[in-house]
Amino acid sequence: MVSCMVGSALANSFMSSDVKPEYYMQFVFGLASACMFSTAVTIYSNLSPELSTFISFTSFCLFEVAVGVFWPSMMEMRSLY
């Protein structure tokens, strides 16, 4: 939940600086897909359990940041178009 709040705060700062959501949402979708890919690779790799858990947890937290950026930005685009 904290990660979603951080993402929402990032979205507010992006939108207040007159950056259109269409531009930064490409990077947000890239971040989300990279996080899910790294989690999938980590699960099936031969890393130590501690490192695997750390990478998976970090990836999921970054994914939740991307989700937090997604919702306010998508509502902004919805209201514009």
N, C-alpha and C positions, 0 to 999 in steps of 0.2 A: 504494500500500500504506500509506503514511503517512496518507493521507486516511481510509482505512478504520479505521486504529488510532485516529485522532482521533474518528471517529464512534463507535467502540466505547467509548472513554473517556467520551464524552458520554452514551451510553446508560447506562453504569454510574453516572454521577453523577445522572442522572434517576431511575434505579430506586432508588438509595440514599436519595433525598429523598422517598420514598413517593409519587411521582407515577405514576399508572397509565399503562402503555404505550398504552392506548386513546386517551388524551387527546393525548399529544404525537406519536403516529404520524400523526395527521391532518396536522400541520404538516410532518412528514418527507415524506409522500407529496406534499404540495403543493410542497415545495422540490424534490423529485426531478423532478416534472413541469415546473416552471418552468425548471429547469436544462436539461432536454432540449429544451424549447420555445425557449429563448434560443439554444441551439446551432444548432437548425434555422433559426431566423430569421437568425442571424449568417452562416451559410454562404451563404444566398441574398441577402444584402444587398450594398450597394455600399460597404462600409466599406474602410478601408485594410487591407492584409494583416496588418500588425502588430497593429492593434486587433482585427481579427477573430480572430486567433490567440490573443490575450490573453483575450478574452471566452470563446472556446471552451474554452481550457485551464482557466480559472477555473470555468466551468460544469461541466466534467467532474470537477474536483476536488471541488466541492460535491456533485455527484451521488454520488461515492464516499464522502463523509462521510455522506450519507443511507443508503447501502448499509451502512456501518459501524454506524449506529444501528439499522437494520432487523433484522439477524440476532440480536443479543442480545435485543432487545425482542420479536421474534417467538417466540424460544425461551421467554422469560418468559411470554408469553401462552399459549403451547402448554402449558407446565407448569401454569398456573393453571386452564385450561379444558379 
